[in-house]
Amino acid sequence: MSVDFVNGAVRGGVYTAAQLAKTGWYTTQYVGARHLAGPLTAPGHVPKPYSSNRPDEKAVRQAFFALLAKERADIAKGTYKLPRDFREPPSPFYLADQARRYFKEARAITRRSYAKGGATEVRETANREAYPPYYLQNFHFQTDGWLSDQSAEIYDTQVEALFTGAADMMRRRALPMLLAEVERLTEVGTRAPRLLDMACGTGRLLRDVVDNAPQVKATALDLSPAYLKQAKRNVPKKADVDFVEGAAETLPFEDGSMDIIMSVYLFHELPPKVRHEVAAEVARVLKPGGLYVHVDSAQYGDTEMDILLEGFPRAVHEPYYDHYCKEDLPALFGAAGLAKEAEEVGFLTKATGFRRSIG
């Protein structure tokens, strides 16, 4: 039995134990928050019927554990490292405080979802001239939308609870194709590959990229100063990362200046017209032959769980989500000169690679 095999088995075992503990922690929070928050439909209102079939609970569990098995295999064979959270776990005091804040926010979200104007409450205090109108909404009905430290600090806990501890796992389905591209560019190039994390949010996937490929020169761009601040906290300080405030539809970079561009959970938050603007900007800023890695929600027909996708915008404020789930991504990016070359669905997220043509 080889040393590599043994080391891989140990890494896989450590990963599985840690991920299952994480899943249990966030599942407990989700169940507790749902109990505290009350019904999704406001009192006196009748829920709209669903057009999708109810999923087989066994199929949902199988999809979750298939995702876990894929990540375990990647970690065991050394495709990427054991995630930093499992190598350097946060303190129990931090986790407990995040859970407290999560439960408090769950009540506020329910109140806002029931209230008239709850989806645009953020406009009362935001600088309207600084942001496009579509951005000034309380997405997910969360406090302050995207525009406060409080929102940014609790966001990752909210998303992990929503997906029962699978959010980072789902994002990392894009990591093998990102790292393969970095390795290819490193082998053939004379400079560090340049990567743009477009609408980086809290920088969770970017942290995994630079943790595994420290040679990358990265730029993290987001329209929210609060989320950029949180991304700075998440990304290792030794990483070569610039943080830039800006919008995806007007990228402040020169033509052909990036080797790789990635986005995570951005496009389902954009109006259809803006999606086309962002796709055009990706093609402009990406160098000929460069790779764009698109990470976002699964779409209708990708899994046996369409009813979960259909229910998401009903449960929380997601005004563009349903349209996104029907969007023809190859056509959207193809119109901008990007051709699809890879795709992988992991549970409720899909990672797709698009290559800009050389000509």
C-alpha positions in Angstrom: 0.0 0.0 0.0 1.6 3.3 -1.1 2.2 6.3 1.1 0.2 8.5 -1.2 -2.8 6.1 -0.9 -2.7 6.2 2.8 -2.3 10.0 3.0 -5.2 10.4 0.6 -7.4 8.1 2.6 -6.5 10.1 5.8 -7.3 13.4 4.1 -10.6 11.9 2.8 -11.6 10.6 6.2 -10.8 13.9 8.0 -12.7 15.8 5.3 -15.8 13.5 5.6 -15.9 13.8 9.4 -15.5 17.6 9.3 -18.0 18.1 6.6 -20.7 15.9 8.2 -20.2 17.8 11.5 -20.6 21.1 9.5 -23.8 19.8 7.9 -25.2 18.8 11.2 -24.4 22.2 12.7 -26.1 24.2 9.9 -29.0 21.9 9.5 -29.8 22.4 13.1 -29.7 26.1 12.7 -31.9 26.0 9.6 -34.6 23.9 11.3 -34.5 26.1 14.4 -34.7 29.3 12.4 -37.7 28.0 10.4 -39.5 27.2 13.6 -38.8 30.7 15.0 -39.6 32.6 11.8 -43.0 31.1 11.2 -44.8 30.3 7.9 -43.3 31.5 4.6 -46.6 32.8 3.4 -48.0 35.8 5.2 -51.1 35.3 7.4 -54.3 35.6 5.3 -52.6 34.8 2.0 -53.0 31.5 0.1 -49.8 29.9 -1.3 -49.6 29.7 -5.1 -49.6 26.1 -6.4 -46.3 24.7 -7.8 -45.9 23.6 -11.4 -43.0 21.2 -10.5 -43.4 17.8 -9.0 -42.5 17.2 -5.4 -39.0 15.7 -5.3 -38.3 12.3 -4.0 -36.6 12.9 -0.6 -34.3 10.0 -1.3 -33.2 11.7 -4.5 -32.4 15.0 -2.6 -30.3 13.0 -0.1 -28.5 11.2 -2.9 -27.7 14.5 -4.7 -26.2 15.9 -1.5 -24.1 12.9 -0.7 -23.0 12.7 -4.4 -21.6 16.2 -4.0 -19.8 15.2 -0.8 -18.3 12.2 -2.5 -17.0 14.3 -5.4 -15.3 16.6 -3.0 -13.9 13.9 -0.9 -12.4 12.3 -4.0 -10.8 15.5 -5.1 -9.3 16.1 -1.7 -8.1 12.5 -1.4 -6.3 12.5 -4.7 -4.8 16.0 -4.1 -6.7 18.0 -6.7 -7.0 20.6 -4.0 -6.3 21.0 -0.3 -8.5 20.2 2.7 -10.5 23.4 3.0 -9.0 26.0 5.3 -12.0 25.9 7.7 -11.2 22.3 8.4 -7.5 22.9 8.8 -8.0 26.0 11.0 -11.6 25.7 12.4 -13.2 28.9 13.8 -13.6 29.2 17.5 -16.7 27.7 19.2 -17.4 31.2 20.5 -17.5 32.7 17.0 -19.8 29.9 15.8 -22.1 30.4 18.7 -22.3 34.2 18.2 -22.9 33.7 14.4 -25.8 31.3 15.3 -27.2 33.9 17.7 -27.1 36.6 15.0 -28.6 34.2 12.4 -31.6 33.5 14.6 -32.1 37.2 15.3 -31.9 38.0 11.5 -34.4 35.1 10.7 -37.1 37.0 12.7 -36.3 40.2 10.9 -36.4 38.5 7.5 -39.9 37.1 8.2 -41.1 40.5 9.4 -39.8 42.2 6.3 -41.3 39.5 4.0 -44.7 40.1 5.5 -44.5 44.0 5.4 -45.5 46.1 2.4 -42.3 47.6 1.0 -40.1 45.1 2.9 -38.2 44.2 -0.3 -37.0 47.8 -0.9 -36.5 49.0 2.7 -32.8 49.6 2.0 -33.7 52.5 -0.3 -34.7 54.6 2.7 -31.1 55.0 3.8 -28.9 54.1 0.8 -27.2 56.6 -1.4 -29.3 56.1 -4.5 -26.9 57.9 -6.8 -24.1 55.4 -6.0 -25.9 52.3 -7.1 -28.1 51.0 -10.0 -31.8 50.8 -9.0 -31.9 47.0 -9.3 -29.2 46.7 -6.7 -31.1 48.7 -4.0 -33.3 45.9 -2.8 -33.4 43.8 0.3 -32.4 40.6 -1.6 -33.4 37.6 0.5 -35.3 40.2 2.7 -32.0 40.5 4.6 -31.3 43.6 6.7 -29.7 46.4 4.7 -29.6 44.4 1.4 -25.9 44.2 0.4 -24.9 47.5 2.0 -23.8 47.0 5.6 -21.2 45.3 7.7 -24.0 43.4 9.5 -25.3 42.0 6.2 -21.8 40.9 5.1 -20.8 39.4 8.4 -23.9 37.1 8.6 -24.2 36.3 4.9 -22.0 33.1 4.9 -23.8 31.7 7.9 -27.2 32.4 6.2 -26.2 30.6 3.0 -24.6 27.6 4.7 -27.8 27.2 6.9 -30.0 27.5 3.8 -28.0 24.7 2.0 -27.5 22.6 5.2 -23.7 23.2 5.2 -23.2 22.5 1.4 -22.6 26.1 0.2 -18.8 26.0 0.1 -18.9 22.4 -1.3 -21.1 23.6 -4.2 -18.9 26.6 -5.0 -15.9 24.4 -5.0 -17.2 22.3 -7.9 -15.6 25.1 -10.0 -12.3 24.7 -8.2 -10.8 21.8 -10.3 -11.4 23.7 -13.6 -10.0 26.9 -12.2 -6.9 25.2 -10.8 -6.4 23.3 -14.1 -6.4 26.6 -16.0 -4.0 28.2 -13.6 -1.6 25.3 -13.9 -1.8 25.4 -17.7 -1.1 29.2 -17.8 1.7 28.8 -15.3 3.4 26.1 -17.4 3.2 28.1 -20.6 3.5 31.7 -19.4 6.2 34.0 -18.2 4.1 35.9 -15.6 1.6 35.1 -12.9 -1.9 34.3 -14.3 -4.3 37.2 -13.7 -7.7 36.3 -12.3 -10.7 38.5 -11.7 -13.4 37.4 -9.1 -16.3 39.5 -10.4 -18.8 40.4 -7.8 -16.7 38.5 -5.2 -19.1 38.9 -2.3 -17.4 37.6 0.8 -14.7 35.9 -1.3 -15.2 32.3 -0.2 -14.3 30.7 -3.5 -11.5 33.2 -4.1 -10.0 32.1 -0.8 -9.9 28.5 -2.0 -8.3 29.5 -5.3 -5.4 31.4 -3.8 -5.0 28.9 -1.0 -4.3 26.3 -3.7 -2.7 28.5 -6.3 -0.7 31.2 -4.5 1.0 32.2 -7.7 -2.2 33.8 -9.0 -2.4 37.6 -9.2 -6.1 38.2 -8.3 -8.5 41.1 -8.3 -11.6 40.9 -6.2 -14.3 43.3 -7.4 -17.7 44.0 -5.7 -20.1 46.9 -5.7 -20.6 46.7 -1.9 -17.8 48.2 0.3 -19.1 46.1 3.2 -18.8 42.8 1.3 -15.3 43.8 0.0 -14.3 44.4 3.6 -15.5 40.9 4.5 -13.7 39.4 1.5 -10.5 41.0 2.8 -11.0 39.1 6.1 -11.6 35.8 4.4 -8.8 35.8 1.8 -5.3 35.0 3.3 -3.3 38.2 3.9 -0.3 36.7 2.1 -2.2 36.3 -1.2 -1.6 38.7 -4.0 -5.1 40.2 -4.2 -6.3 43.7 -5.1 -9.7 44.8 -3.9 -11.7 47.0 -6.2 -15.1 48.6 -5.7 -17.1 48.5 -9.0 -20.0 47.1 -11.0 -19.9 44.0 -13.1 -21.7 45.7 -16.0 -19.0 48.5 -16.2 -15.8 46.7 -15.3 -13.0 49.1 -14.6 -10.3 47.1 -16.4 -8.6 47.3 -19.8 -9.6 45.1 -22.8 -8.0 41.6 -22.7 -6.4 42.3 -19.3 -7.5 39.1 -17.4 -6.6 35.5 -18.1 -9.4 34.1 -16.0 -12.7 35.6 -14.8 -15.0 33.9 -12.4 -18.3 34.9 -10.8 -20.2 33.2 -8.0 -24.0 33.5 -7.6 -24.1 36.8 -9.5 -26.2 36.3 -12.5 -29.4 35.2 -10.8 -29.4 38.5 -8.9 -29.3 40.5 -12.2 -32.2 41.7 -14.4 -32.1 40.0 -17.8 -30.9 43.1 -19.7 -28.0 43.6 -17.2 -27.0 39.9 -17.7 -26.3 40.7 -21.3 -24.3 43.8 -20.4 -22.2 41.8 -17.9 -21.6 39.0 -20.4 -20.3 41.6 -22.9 -18.0 43.0 -20.3 -16.6 39.5 -19.4 -15.8 39.0 -23.1 -14.2 42.5 -23.4 -11.9 42.1 -20.3 -11.0 38.5 -20.8 -8.0 38.0 -23.1 -8.5 36.0 -26.3 -8.4 32.3 -25.4 -9.1 33.2 -21.7 -11.5 31.2 -19.5 -14.7 32.5 -17.8 -16.0 30.2 -15.0 -19.6 30.8 -14.2 -20.9 29.5 -10.8 -24.5 29.9 -10.1 -27.8 28.2 -9.2 -28.7 25.0 -11.0 -31.4 25.7 -13.6 -34.7 24.0 -14.4 -34.0 20.5 -15.8 -30.5 20.2 -14.4 -31.7 18.0 -11.4 -34.7 16.3 -10.1 -35.2 19.2 -7.6 -36.9 21.8 -9.8 -39.5 22.4 -7.1 -36.8 23.7 -4.8 -35.7 26.2 -7.4 -39.3 27.2 -8.0 -39.8 27.7 -4.3 -36.7 29.7 -3.6 -38.0 33.1 -4.9 -41.3 32.5 -3.1 -39.6 32.0 0.2 -37.2 35.0 -0.1 -37.0 38.1 -2.2 -35.3 37.0 -5.4 -37.0 39.0 -8.2 -34.8 37.7 -11.1 -34.2 34.1 -10.0 -37.1 32.4 -11.8 -36.1 34.0 -15.1 -32.5 33.1 -14.6 -33.4 29.4 -14.1 -34.8 29.5 -17.6 -31.9 31.4 -19.1 -30.1 29.8 -22.1 -26.5 30.3 -20.8 -24.7 29.1 -23.9 -26.8 31.5 -26.0 -26.2 34.4 -23.5 -22.5 34.0 -23.5 -22.2 32.8 -27.1 -23.6 36.1 -28.2 -20.7 37.8 -26.5 -18.1 35.4 -28.1 -17.7 32.8 -25.4 -18.1 29.1 -26.1 -19.1 26.6 -23.5 -16.5 23.9 -22.9 -17.2 22.3 -19.5 -20.1 22.0 -17.0 -20.7 20.2 -13.7 -23.8 20.3 -11.4 -23.2 19.8 -7.7 -26.4 19.5 -5.7 -28.1 22.9 -6.4 -25.3 24.7 -8.0 -23.8 24.5 -11.6 -20.3 25.5 -12.6 -19.8 26.1 -16.3 -16.6 27.0 -18.2 -16.8 29.3 -21.2 -13.7 30.1 -23.4 -13.3 33.3 -25.3 -12.4 32.7 -28.9 -8.9 33.5 -30.1 -10.0 35.1 -33.4 
